[in-house]
Amino acid sequence: MAQPRRVTWTRLGIIVFIGGTISNLAEFALAVTVQTGVMLPLIVLMAIDAAMIAYFFMHITQLWHPEE
C-alpha cells in the first residue's frame, strides 16, 4: 500500500521541480530582456518559487499542524 503513495509524492515532487525550473528560466529571461519596470514581475516570480519550495520540499505547514 505504501508504493502508490510514494509514486504520487514522487510525481508531485517532479512537477514542483519542473515548475520551479520554468519559473527560474522565466525570471532569467525577464531580467535579461526587459530593461525597465522588471522588478515587480521578478519579485512575484521569486515569491511563487520560494513558496513552492517551502511548501512542498521543506514541509513548512508541519510547523502549524505537526503529525501526531
Stockholm file with secondary structure:
# STOCKHOLM 1.0

chainA/1-68         MAQPRRVTWTRLGIIVFIGGTISNLAEFALAVTVQTGVMLPLIVLMAIDAAMIAYFFMHITQLWHPEE
#=GR chainA/1-68 SS CHHHHHHHHHHHHHHHHHHHHHHHHHHHHHHHHCCSSCHHHHHHHHHHHHHHIIIIISCGGGGTSCCC
#=GC SS_cons        CHHHHHHHHHHHHHHHHHHHHHHHHHHHHHHHHCCSSCHHHHHHHHHHHHHHIIIIISCGGGGTSCCC
//
